[in-house]
């Protein structure tokens, strides 16, 4: 691009780039609150380098290309580094890495140069100083030449030895030792810290790096002490009284003095070894308990460091090989509302397409209403987006500093975008469509309706349901009862025999119990236990459909959320019509469960404890329910039988204390008529 500009254009562009880079340096290094991603920052810096290379007369002493970072914060004392803590040049691919390796070999005058390959941690670089084995000072990298004195804060990190370990296999402590590393935050600790900050109404950190940097650079060490910081050490500065011939010696000696060193490093003998390490760490990156954003290659022979020397802002004996970025900033064009298979209506960010980790991202989840409000994301905002592993891309945060005033807050829909039914919020962060026939939900509704514990339609699995919906054969639950053998036999992987069996299963499902039917409707918060409680208390389908919240709240086990959910479901006219249409198709809902199974256990309550040999707990419980009985999880004075299997728990002791009849598995089988 630089060669396309004349001198005046290049001068103007260089000045603008310096202004932007200095601003972003300030945001990143001083405020710990960047507003662009690392990838975008690197692009700005590379463009400025190109201009200055094409027009050397434009290079100035204060150019960002001639310095490492930004000035330290004025609130903390500053200390100079005896040896500059330089940043690293970056290689982007195998060709650039190969060029670097060849440059090193040429400088060494030989091909057999060894390297170390180490993780590139995403935290805050620090230098720790020890005199005669005693910790005396710690400083941040700062601008590479002058750092901030964070000695009291680093002292709060339990991983940092206040006195070096000596004796055993540890060498004597040097008179002076400057050791360098990275303060970071483990992913688990980062998640926990953000959750706590959310609960206190405090702003959350965008990523572990910001959390670590902000925590270490506090004016009050007590704040730092309250944050879950960790540290890895990986290099040395000035050392008096000990020699490190190689980088391998550094990495193996530091732990002997008590320093935490990451065990993921390797020695490499060739370019192929370096590339293999990069591929391996890229693959393992997702499983590590901390963030890394690439790997670092160093010449192992430290004498060669002197030969290779340094550029203004980076050493020639080390480079960074970054992974594709996990986070990027982009513009949020719109917020649309998506309806999931369970009826959740969730906000989705429509983005200006951006490449994250090698994947073009144009949509990202905003989770739910509470998240949308907490993050204060608006249409037109610049936002930070991340994609970690294979998860759906998500909006991490809005960047209010880049707002123009034209952004607008999103309005949650009062109607379902898929079917037009009213949306409801039932005391949680989620907006919902309660319509049984919503086209966005119908596949999930059918699968649940046909499941074993619901209407138990054997053979109506996920793939077949998908075909029925895609071909328009089933648009509503009642349509299931219009399916015939000829229609089904024409579907993929369905012959005449399979079609006949399925039609028979659908026909058999027409006779069911009230608890099964209520569960099959998929009412929010109505599982099998709640369905049983509703059926037992109200007796008929009509009574359940017309119950008020006040009536429902009198039923044991029914709280405000369940009561409201049931009422909202049956107040939706389309749901009532679907139920009536199911009944019109021949579905018979028996109010008394005994009407299905003979009723010999009506009024009897069973509890199971231990493992049964010939039945699963679910199968045994189903036998009880088919005969009119009830199954509960806990033993009480109202329990009639406790069925005891192998390795019973405390329920058996309680049954004995209360004088409740206990049955072994064979006695239970005789009771239900299996033997």
C-alpha positions as CSV (number, residue, x, y, z in Angstrom):
1,X,0.0,0.0,0.0
2,X,2.9,2.4,0.9
3,X,4.2,2.5,-2.7
4,X,0.9,3.7,-3.9
5,X,1.1,6.9,-1.9
6,X,3.1,10.0,-2.8
7,X,5.2,11.7,-0.1
8,X,2.5,14.1,1.1
9,X,-0.1,11.3,1.3
10,X,2.4,9.1,3.1
11,X,3.2,11.8,5.6
12,X,-0.5,12.4,6.3
13,X,-1.2,8.7,6.7
14,X,1.8,8.1,8.9
15,X,0.7,10.9,11.3
16,X,-2.8,9.5,11.5
17,X,-1.4,6.0,12.1
18,X,0.9,7.3,14.9
19,X,-2.0,9.1,16.5
20,X,-4.2,5.9,16.4
21,X,-1.4,3.6,17.7
22,X,-0.5,5.9,20.5
23,X,-4.1,6.1,21.6
24,X,-4.4,2.3,21.5
25,X,-1.1,1.9,23.3
26,X,-2.6,4.1,26.1
27,X,-5.8,2.1,26.1
28,X,-4.0,-1.2,26.3
29,X,-1.0,-0.6,28.5
30,X,-2.2,2.2,30.8
31,X,-5.9,1.7,31.1
32,X,-6.0,-2.0,30.6
33,X,-9.1,-1.4,28.4
34,X,-8.4,-1.9,24.7
35,X,-11.0,-1.0,22.2
36,X,-9.5,-2.9,19.2
37,X,-8.2,-6.5,19.0
38,X,-4.5,-7.4,18.9
39,X,-5.0,-8.4,15.2
40,X,-6.2,-4.9,14.3
41,X,-3.4,-3.3,16.3
42,X,-0.8,-5.3,14.5
43,X,-2.3,-4.3,11.2
44,X,-1.9,-0.6,12.1
45,X,1.7,-1.0,13.2
46,X,2.6,-3.0,10.1
47,X,1.1,-0.4,7.8
48,X,3.2,2.3,9.6
49,X,6.4,0.2,9.3
50,X,5.7,-0.2,5.5
51,X,5.3,3.6,5.1
52,X,8.5,4.4,7.0
53,X,10.4,1.7,5.1
54,X,9.3,3.2,1.8
55,X,9.9,6.8,3.0
56,X,12.8,6.7,5.6
57,X,12.7,10.5,5.9
58,X,9.3,10.2,7.6
59,X,10.6,8.1,10.4
60,X,10.7,10.1,13.7
61,X,12.3,9.3,17.1
62,X,8.9,9.2,18.8
63,X,7.3,6.9,16.2
64,X,5.6,3.8,17.7
65,X,7.9,1.7,15.5
66,X,10.9,3.0,17.6
67,X,9.5,2.1,21.0
68,X,8.1,-0.9,22.7
69,X,4.9,0.3,24.3
70,X,3.3,3.2,26.1
71,X,4.4,5.2,29.1
72,X,3.6,3.7,32.6
73,X,0.8,5.1,34.7
74,X,1.7,8.1,36.8
75,X,0.0,6.8,39.9
76,X,2.6,4.1,40.4
77,X,6.3,4.7,41.0
78,X,8.5,3.9,38.0
79,X,11.8,2.0,37.8
80,X,14.2,1.5,34.9
81,X,15.1,-1.9,33.6
82,X,18.8,-2.7,33.6
83,X,18.2,-4.7,30.3
84,X,15.3,-3.6,28.2
85,X,12.2,-5.9,28.2
86,X,11.6,-5.9,24.5
87,X,8.5,-7.1,22.7
88,X,8.8,-9.8,20.1
89,X,8.5,-9.7,16.3
90,X,5.8,-11.9,14.9
91,X,5.9,-14.5,12.2
92,X,2.6,-15.3,10.5
93,X,3.3,-18.5,8.6
94,X,5.8,-21.3,7.9
95,X,7.6,-19.3,5.2
96,X,8.3,-16.4,7.6
97,X,9.4,-18.8,10.3
98,X,11.7,-20.5,7.8
99,X,13.3,-17.1,6.9
100,X,13.9,-16.4,10.6
101,X,15.5,-19.8,11.1
102,X,17.8,-19.4,8.1
103,X,18.8,-15.9,9.4
104,X,19.8,-17.4,12.7
105,X,21.8,-20.2,11.1
106,X,23.7,-17.7,8.9
107,X,24.6,-15.5,11.9
108,X,25.7,-18.6,13.8
109,X,27.7,-19.8,10.8
110,X,26.3,-23.3,11.1
111,X,23.0,-25.2,10.5
112,X,22.8,-27.2,13.7
113,X,21.3,-24.4,15.9
114,X,18.9,-25.6,18.6
115,X,15.9,-23.7,19.8
116,X,13.3,-23.7,22.6
117,X,9.6,-23.6,21.8
118,X,7.4,-22.2,24.6
119,X,3.8,-21.1,25.1
120,X,3.1,-17.4,24.6
121,X,1.0,-16.5,27.6
122,X,-1.7,-13.8,27.4
123,X,-1.1,-11.8,30.6
124,X,1.0,-9.0,31.9
125,X,4.9,-9.2,31.6
126,X,6.8,-8.5,34.8
127,X,10.4,-8.6,36.1
128,X,11.2,-9.8,39.6
129,X,14.5,-8.8,41.2
130,X,16.4,-10.9,43.9
131,X,19.5,-9.8,45.8
132,X,21.4,-12.7,47.5
133,X,18.3,-14.8,47.1
134,X,15.8,-12.4,48.6
135,X,12.9,-10.8,46.7
136,X,13.4,-7.0,46.6
137,X,11.4,-5.6,43.8
138,X,9.0,-6.2,41.0
139,X,8.1,-4.1,38.0
140,X,5.8,-4.3,35.0
141,X,7.3,-4.2,31.5
142,X,5.9,-0.7,31.0
143,X,7.4,0.8,27.8
144,X,10.2,-1.8,27.8
145,X,12.8,0.5,29.3
146,X,10.9,1.8,32.4
147,X,8.3,-0.1,34.3
148,X,5.9,0.4,37.1
149,X,6.9,-0.6,40.6
150,X,4.4,-3.3,41.7
151,X,6.5,-4.9,44.5
152,X,3.8,-4.9,47.2
153,X,1.2,-6.3,44.7
154,X,3.5,-9.1,43.5
155,X,4.3,-10.0,47.1
156,X,0.6,-11.1,47.4
157,X,1.1,-13.8,44.7
158,X,1.7,-17.0,46.7
159,X,3.6,-18.5,43.7
160,X,6.3,-15.9,44.0
161,X,9.1,-17.1,46.4
162,X,10.1,-14.3,48.8
163,X,13.4,-16.2,49.3
164,X,15.0,-18.6,46.8
165,X,15.2,-22.2,47.6
166,X,18.8,-23.3,48.3
167,X,20.3,-26.7,49.0
168,X,19.5,-30.1,47.7
169,X,19.9,-29.8,43.9
170,X,19.4,-26.0,43.8
171,X,22.5,-23.9,42.9
172,X,23.6,-21.2,45.4
173,X,21.5,-18.0,45.0
174,X,23.2,-15.4,42.7
175,X,24.2,-12.1,44.1
176,X,21.7,-10.5,41.7
177,X,19.0,-12.2,39.7
178,X,16.4,-10.6,37.4
179,X,13.8,-13.1,36.4
180,X,11.1,-12.4,33.9
181,X,7.6,-13.9,33.4
182,X,3.9,-13.4,32.9
183,X,1.2,-12.7,35.5
184,X,-2.0,-14.4,34.3
185,X,-5.4,-15.6,35.5
186,X,-6.5,-19.2,35.1
187,X,-9.7,-19.6,33.0
188,X,-11.6,-21.1,35.9
189,X,-10.6,-18.3,38.2
190,X,-11.5,-15.7,35.6
191,X,-15.0,-17.1,35.1
192,X,-15.5,-17.2,38.9
193,X,-14.3,-13.6,39.3
194,X,-16.6,-12.3,36.6
195,X,-19.5,-14.1,38.1
196,X,-18.8,-12.5,41.5
197,X,-18.5,-9.1,39.8
198,X,-21.8,-9.6,38.0
199,X,-23.5,-10.5,41.3
200,X,-22.1,-7.3,42.9
201,X,-23.3,-5.2,39.9
202,X,-19.7,-4.4,38.9
203,X,-18.4,-4.3,35.2
204,X,-16.9,-7.7,34.1
205,X,-13.5,-8.1,32.5
206,X,-13.5,-8.8,28.7
207,X,-10.8,-11.5,29.0
208,X,-8.3,-13.0,31.4
209,X,-5.5,-10.7,30.2
210,X,-7.4,-7.6,31.1
211,X,-8.4,-9.2,34.4
212,X,-4.8,-10.0,35.3
213,X,-3.4,-6.6,34.2
214,X,-6.0,-4.7,36.0
215,X,-5.6,-6.7,39.2
216,X,-1.8,-6.5,39.4
217,X,-1.7,-2.7,38.7
218,X,-4.0,-1.7,41.6
219,X,-2.9,1.1,43.9
220,X,-4.1,-1.0,46.9
221,X,-2.3,-4.3,47.3
222,X,-5.3,-5.6,49.2
223,X,-7.3,-5.5,46.0
224,X,-4.6,-7.5,44.2
225,X,-4.5,-10.0,47.1
226,X,-8.2,-10.6,46.6
227,X,-7.8,-11.6,42.9
228,X,-6.9,-15.1,41.8
229,X,-3.6,-14.3,40.0
230,X,-1.0,-16.8,38.9
231,X,2.5,-16.4,37.4
232,X,4.9,-18.3,35.1
233,X,8.6,-17.3,34.9
234,X,10.4,-18.0,31.6
235,X,13.5,-15.8,31.2
236,X,16.2,-13.8,33.0
237,X,17.7,-10.3,32.7
238,X,20.8,-9.3,34.5
239,X,22.4,-12.2,36.5
240,X,25.5,-11.8,38.7
241,X,27.1,-14.9,40.3
242,X,25.6,-17.5,38.0
243,X,25.8,-18.5,34.3
244,X,23.0,-19.7,32.0
245,X,24.7,-21.1,28.9
246,X,21.3,-21.9,27.3
247,X,17.6,-21.1,27.5
248,X,17.1,-24.7,28.4
249,X,19.3,-24.1,31.5
250,X,17.0,-21.1,32.4
251,X,13.9,-23.2,32.2
252,X,15.3,-26.1,34.2
253,X,17.1,-24.0,36.8
254,X,14.4,-21.6,37.8
255,X,12.1,-24.3,39.2
256,X,15.0,-25.5,41.4
257,X,15.0,-22.0,43.1
258,X,11.2,-22.2,43.6
259,X,9.9,-20.4,40.6
260,X,6.8,-21.7,38.8
261,X,7.7,-22.6,35.2
262,X,5.2,-23.9,32.6
263,X,6.0,-27.5,31.7
264,X,4.7,-27.1,28.1
265,X,8.0,-26.1,26.6
266,X,10.2,-28.2,24.3
267,X,13.7,-28.1,22.9
268,X,13.7,-28.1,19.0
269,X,16.4,-29.1,16.6
270,X,14.9,-27.9,13.3
271,X,12.3,-25.9,11.5
272,X,10.1,-29.0,11.3
273,X,10.3,-29.4,15.1
274,X,9.2,-25.8,15.6
275,X,6.2,-26.2,13.2
276,X,5.2,-29.5,14.9
277,X,5.2,-27.8,18.3
278,X,3.0,-25.0,16.9
279,X,0.5,-27.5,15.5
280,X,0.5,-29.4,18.8
281,X,-0.1,-26.4,21.0
282,X,-2.7,-25.0,18.6
283,X,-4.6,-28.3,19.0
284,X,-4.1,-28.5,22.8
285,X,-4.9,-24.8,23.3
286,X,-8.5,-25.3,24.1
287,X,-7.8,-27.9,26.9
288,X,-5.2,-25.7,28.7
289,X,-6.4,-24.1,32.0
290,X,-5.0,-20.7,30.9
291,X,-5.0,-18.6,27.8
292,X,-2.2,-18.7,25.3
293,X,-2.3,-16.6,22.1
294,X,0.6,-18.3,20.3
295,X,4.1,-19.8,20.9
296,X,7.6,-18.3,21.3
297,X,10.7,-19.6,19.6
298,X,14.1,-18.7,21.1
299,X,17.6,-19.5,20.1
300,X,18.8,-21.9,22.8
301,X,22.4,-20.9,22.9
302,X,22.5,-17.6,24.9
303,X,25.9,-16.7,23.6
304,X,24.3,-16.4,20.2
305,X,21.9,-13.8,21.6
306,X,24.8,-11.4,21.8
307,X,25.8,-12.3,18.2
308,X,22.3,-11.8,16.8
309,X,21.7,-8.6,18.8
310,X,18.5,-6.5,18.9
311,X,16.4,-4.2,16.8
312,X,15.0,-1.0,18.3
313,X,12.0,-2.8,19.8
314,X,12.6,-6.5,19.5
315,X,15.4,-9.1,19.8
316,X,16.6,-11.0,16.7
317,X,17.1,-14.2,18.7
318,X,13.4,-14.8,19.4
319,X,10.1,-14.5,17.6
320,X,6.4,-15.1,18.4
321,X,4.2,-17.3,16.2
322,X,0.7,-16.2,17.0
323,X,-2.5,-18.3,16.7
324,X,-5.4,-17.0,14.7
325,X,-7.3,-14.5,17.0
326,X,-10.1,-15.6,19.2
327,X,-11.4,-12.1,19.6
328,X,-12.1,-9.3,17.2
329,X,-13.9,-6.0,17.1
330,X,-16.6,-5.3,14.5
331,X,-19.8,-3.3,14.0
332,X,-23.1,-4.6,15.2
333,X,-25.5,-3.9,12.3
334,X,-28.7,-5.2,13.9
335,X,-30.2,-7.3,16.6
336,X,-32.7,-10.0,15.5
337,X,-34.7,-12.4,17.6
338,X,-34.4,-16.2,17.1
339,X,-36.9,-18.8,18.2
340,X,-35.3,-22.1,19.4
341,X,-36.8,-25.6,19.4
342,X,-38.0,-25.2,23.0
343,X,-39.6,-21.8,22.5
344,X,-36.9,-19.6,23.8
345,X,-36.7,-16.3,22.0
346,X,-33.1,-15.1,22.1
347,X,-31.3,-12.0,20.8
348,X,-28.8,-12.5,18.0
349,X,-26.3,-9.9,16.9
350,X,-26.0,-9.4,13.1
351,X,-22.4,-8.3,12.6
352,X,-20.3,-6.8,9.8
353,X,-18.4,-10.0,8.8
354,X,-15.1,-10.5,10.6
355,X,-12.5,-13.3,10.6
356,X,-12.0,-14.9,14.0
357,X,-9.7,-17.9,14.2
358,X,-9.9,-18.6,10.5
359,X,-13.7,-18.5,10.4
360,X,-15.9,-15.7,9.0
361,X,-18.3,-14.6,11.7
362,X,-21.4,-12.6,10.8
363,X,-23.7,-13.6,13.7
364,X,-23.1,-13.9,17.4
365,X,-25.3,-14.8,20.4
366,X,-26.4,-12.3,23.0
367,X,-27.8,-15.1,25.2
368,X,-30.9,-13.5,26.9
369,X,-32.6,-10.4,28.1
370,X,-30.5,-10.0,31.3
371,X,-27.3,-10.3,29.3
372,X,-28.5,-7.8,26.7
373,X,-29.3,-5.3,29.5
374,X,-26.1,-5.9,31.4
375,X,-23.9,-5.5,28.4
376,X,-25.9,-2.5,27.2
377,X,-25.4,-3.6,23.6
378,X,-27.0,-1.3,21.0
379,X,-27.6,-1.5,17.3
380,X,-24.7,0.4,15.6
381,X,-22.2,-0.3,18.4
382,X,-18.6,-1.4,17.9
383,X,-18.4,-4.7,19.9
384,X,-15.8,-7.2,21.0
385,X,-16.7,-10.7,19.6
386,X,-15.1,-13.9,20.6
387,X,-15.1,-17.5,19.3
388,X,-13.4,-20.0,21.7
389,X,-13.2,-23.6,20.4
390,X,-16.3,-24.7,18.6
391,X,-18.8,-22.7,20.6
392,X,-21.2,-20.3,19.0
393,X,-19.6,-16.8,18.6
394,X,-20.6,-14.4,21.3
395,X,-20.6,-10.7,21.9
396,X,-18.3,-10.1,24.9
397,X,-18.9,-6.4,25.4
398,X,-19.9,-3.1,23.7
399,X,-17.3,-0.4,23.3
400,X,-19.1,2.8,24.4
401,X,-16.1,5.0,23.7
402,X,-16.6,4.5,20.0
403,X,-20.3,5.5,20.0
404,X,-21.5,8.4,17.9
405,X,-24.9,9.0,19.4
406,X,-26.7,7.3,16.5
407,X,-26.8,3.9,18.2
408,X,-30.2,2.6,19.3
409,X,-31.3,0.3,22.1
410,X,-33.1,-3.0,21.0
411,X,-36.7,-3.6,21.9
412,X,-37.6,-7.1,22.9
413,X,-40.5,-8.4,20.7
414,X,-44.0,-8.8,22.3
415,X,-44.9,-11.3,19.5
416,X,-43.0,-14.4,18.5
417,X,-41.1,-13.7,15.2
418,X,-41.9,-17.2,13.9
419,X,-45.6,-17.5,14.6
420,X,-47.0,-14.2,16.0
421,X,-48.1,-15.6,19.3
422,X,-47.5,-13.4,22.4
423,X,-44.1,-13.7,24.1
424,X,-43.9,-14.1,27.8
425,X,-41.3,-13.8,30.5
426,X,-41.8,-16.2,33.5
427,X,-39.5,-14.7,36.2
428,X,-36.2,-15.6,34.5
429,X,-33.9,-14.0,31.9
430,X,-35.7,-15.7,29.0
431,X,-38.4,-14.5,26.6
432,X,-40.6,-17.4,25.4
433,X,-43.2,-18.3,22.8
434,X,-45.7,-20.7,24.4
435,X,-47.5,-21.7,21.2
436,X,-47.5,-25.5,20.7
437,X,-47.8,-25.1,16.9
438,X,-45.0,-22.6,16.5
439,X,-43.2,-23.7,13.3
440,X,-39.8,-22.9,14.9
441,X,-40.6,-25.4,17.7
442,X,-42.6,-28.1,16.0
443,X,-39.8,-30.6,15.5
444,X,-38.8,-30.5,19.2
445,X,-42.5,-30.6,20.2
446,X,-43.2,-33.7,18.2
447,X,-40.0,-35.5,19.5
448,X,-41.0,-34.8,23.1
449,X,-44.7,-35.7,22.5
450,X,-43.6,-39.1,21.1
451,X,-41.0,-39.9,23.7
452,X,-41.2,-43.0,25.9
453,X,-42.3,-41.2,29.1
454,X,-44.8,-39.1,27.2
455,X,-47.1,-40.7,24.5
456,X,-44.5,-43.5,23.9
457,X,-44.8,-43.7,20.1
458,X,-42.1,-46.2,19.3
459,X,-40.4,-45.7,15.9
460,X,-41.1,-41.9,15.7
461,X,-37.4,-40.8,16.1
462,X,-35.6,-37.6,15.4
463,X,-34.7,-38.3,11.7
464,X,-38.2,-39.4,10.8
465,X,-39.7,-36.3,12.6
466,X,-37.4,-34.2,10.5
467,X,-38.7,-35.7,7.3
468,X,-42.3,-35.3,8.3
469,X,-41.8,-31.6,9.1
470,X,-39.6,-30.9,6.0
471,X,-42.2,-32.4,3.7
472,X,-45.1,-30.6,5.4
473,X,-46.8,-33.8,6.5
474,X,-47.0,-32.7,10.1
475,X,-47.4,-29.0,10.9
476,X,-49.2,-29.5,14.2
477,X,-49.3,-32.3,16.7
478,X,-52.8,-33.4,15.7
479,X,-51.5,-34.0,12.1
480,X,-49.7,-37.1,13.5
481,X,-53.1,-38.9,13.7
482,X,-53.7,-38.3,10.0
483,X,-50.6,-40.2,8.9
484,X,-51.3,-43.5,7.0
485,X,-49.3,-46.4,5.9
486,X,-49.1,-45.4,2.2
487,X,-47.7,-41.9,3.1
488,X,-45.2,-43.2,5.6
489,X,-44.0,-46.0,3.3
490,X,-42.9,-43.4,0.8
491,X,-40.4,-41.8,3.1
492,X,-36.6,-42.5,3.3
493,X,-35.8,-45.7,5.1
494,X,-39.4,-46.6,5.6
495,X,-40.9,-49.8,4.1
496,X,-44.4,-51.0,4.3
497,X,-43.8,-53.0,7.5
498,X,-42.1,-50.1,9.3
499,X,-44.9,-47.8,8.2
500,X,-47.6,-50.3,9.4
501,X,-45.9,-50.6,12.8
502,X,-45.6,-46.9,13.3
503,X,-49.3,-46.3,12.4
504,X,-50.2,-49.0,14.9
505,X,-48.0,-47.2,17.5
506,X,-49.7,-43.9,16.8
507,X,-53.1,-45.5,17.1
508,X,-52.1,-47.2,20.4
509,X,-51.0,-43.8,21.8
510,X,-54.5,-42.5,21.6
511,X,-55.3,-44.1,25.0
512,X,-53.2,-42.4,27.7
513,X,-53.3,-41.1,31.2
514,X,-53.7,-37.5,32.3
515,X,-50.1,-37.3,33.7
516,X,-48.6,-38.6,30.5
517,X,-50.6,-36.3,28.4
518,X,-49.8,-33.2,30.4
519,X,-46.1,-34.1,30.3
520,X,-46.3,-34.8,26.5
521,X,-47.6,-31.2,25.9
522,X,-44.2,-29.9,26.9
523,X,-45.4,-27.2,29.2
524,X,-42.5,-25.3,30.7
525,X,-41.6,-26.5,34.2
526,X,-44.0,-29.4,33.9
527,X,-42.0,-32.6,34.3
528,X,-43.4,-36.0,35.2
529,X,-43.6,-35.2,38.9
530,X,-45.5,-32.0,38.4
531,X,-47.8,-33.7,35.8
532,X,-48.6,-36.4,38.4
533,X,-49.3,-33.7,41.1
534,X,-51.6,-31.8,38.8
535,X,-53.5,-34.9,37.8
536,X,-53.9,-36.1,41.3
537,X,-55.1,-32.8,42.6
538,X,-57.4,-31.7,39.8
539,X,-58.5,-35.1,38.4
540,X,-59.4,-34.1,34.8
541,X,-57.9,-32.4,31.8
542,X,-60.6,-29.8,31.7
543,X,-59.9,-28.9,35.3
544,X,-56.2,-28.4,34.6
545,X,-56.9,-26.3,31.5
546,X,-59.2,-24.0,33.4
547,X,-57.4,-23.8,36.8
548,X,-56.4,-20.3,38.0
549,X,-53.0,-19.5,39.4
550,X,-54.5,-19.3,42.9
551,X,-55.9,-22.8,42.6
552,X,-52.6,-24.2,41.3
553,X,-50.7,-22.7,44.2
554,X,-52.7,-24.7,46.7
555,X,-51.3,-28.0,45.2
556,X,-48.2,-29.4,47.1
557,X,-45.1,-28.9,45.0
558,X,-46.5,-26.2,42.7
559,X,-44.8,-22.8,43.2
560,X,-45.4,-19.4,41.5
561,X,-43.3,-20.1,38.4
562,X,-45.0,-23.4,37.7
563,X,-48.5,-22.0,38.3
564,X,-47.9,-19.1,36.0
565,X,-46.4,-21.3,33.3
566,X,-49.4,-23.7,33.3
567,X,-51.8,-20.7,33.2
568,X,-49.9,-18.9,30.4
569,X,-49.8,-22.2,28.4
570,X,-53.5,-22.8,28.5
571,X,-54.5,-19.1,28.2
572,X,-52.9,-19.2,24.7
573,X,-55.9,-19.9,22.5
574,X,-53.9,-21.8,19.9
575,X,-52.7,-24.3,22.6
576,X,-56.3,-24.9,23.8
577,X,-57.3,-25.5,20.2
578,X,-54.5,-27.9,19.7
579,X,-55.6,-29.9,22.7
580,X,-59.2,-29.9,21.5
581,X,-58.0,-31.1,18.0
582,X,-56.0,-33.9,19.6
583,X,-59.1,-35.1,21.4
584,X,-61.1,-34.8,18.2
585,X,-58.6,-37.1,16.5
586,X,-59.4,-39.8,19.1
587,X,-56.9,-39.2,21.9
588,X,-58.6,-40.3,25.1
589,X,-57.1,-38.9,28.3
590,X,-58.0,-41.1,31.3
591,X,-58.4,-39.1,34.5
592,X,-57.7,-42.1,36.7
593,X,-54.4,-43.9,35.9
594,X,-56.0,-47.1,37.2
595,X,-58.3,-47.1,34.2
596,X,-55.2,-48.0,32.0
597,X,-53.5,-50.7,34.1
598,X,-56.2,-52.4,36.1
599,X,-55.8,-50.3,39.3
600,X,-54.6,-52.9,41.7
601,X,-52.1,-50.4,43.2
602,X,-54.4,-47.3,43.3
603,X,-53.6,-45.2,46.4
604,X,-50.3,-47.0,47.1
605,X,-47.0,-45.1,47.2
606,X,-43.7,-46.7,46.4
607,X,-40.0,-45.7,47.0
608,X,-37.1,-47.5,45.4
609,X,-33.6,-47.8,46.9
610,X,-30.5,-49.6,45.5
611,X,-30.0,-51.3,42.1
612,X,-32.5,-53.8,40.7
613,X,-31.1,-56.8,38.8
614,X,-33.9,-57.4,36.3
615,X,-35.4,-54.0,35.9
616,X,-34.3,-50.4,35.7
617,X,-35.7,-48.0,38.2
618,X,-37.7,-46.3,35.4
619,X,-39.1,-49.6,34.3
620,X,-40.1,-50.6,37.8
621,X,-41.7,-47.1,38.4
622,X,-43.6,-47.4,35.2
623,X,-45.1,-50.7,36.3
624,X,-46.3,-49.1,39.5
625,X,-47.9,-46.1,37.6
626,X,-49.6,-48.4,35.1
627,X,-51.4,-50.1,38.0
628,X,-52.5,-46.8,39.6
629,X,-49.7,-46.4,42.1
630,X,-47.4,-43.5,42.8
631,X,-43.6,-43.3,42.9
632,X,-41.8,-40.8,45.1
633,X,-38.1,-40.2,45.9
634,X,-38.3,-39.9,49.6
635,X,-39.6,-42.1,52.4
636,X,-42.3,-40.7,54.7
637,X,-45.1,-41.9,56.9
638,X,-47.3,-41.9,53.7
639,X,-45.1,-44.4,51.9
640,X,-46.6,-47.9,51.6
641,X,-43.7,-49.9,50.1
642,X,-40.0,-49.5,49.9
643,X,-38.5,-51.7,47.2
644,X,-34.9,-52.7,48.1
645,X,-32.2,-53.6,45.6
646,X,-28.5,-54.1,45.8
647,X,-26.5,-51.6,47.9
648,X,-29.5,-49.7,49.4
649,X,-29.1,-46.3,50.9
650,X,-30.4,-44.5,54.0
651,X,-34.0,-44.9,52.7
652,X,-34.0,-48.5,54.0
653,X,-33.0,-47.5,57.5
654,X,-35.7,-44.8,57.5
655,X,-38.3,-47.4,56.3
656,X,-37.4,-49.7,59.2
657,X,-37.7,-46.8,61.7
658,X,-41.1,-45.9,60.4
659,X,-42.3,-49.5,60.2
660,X,-42.9,-49.4,56.4
661,X,-43.2,-52.6,54.4
662,X,-40.1,-53.5,52.5
663,X,-40.0,-55.7,49.4
664,X,-37.1,-57.4,47.7
665,X,-37.0,-57.4,43.9
666,X,-38.7,-60.8,43.5
667,X,-41.5,-59.8,46.0
668,X,-42.1,-56.7,43.9
669,X,-42.3,-58.6,40.7
670,X,-44.9,-60.9,42.2
671,X,-46.9,-57.9,43.5
672,X,-47.1,-56.3,40.0
673,X,-47.8,-59.6,38.3
674,X,-44.6,-60.3,36.5
675,X,-43.9,-63.6,38.2
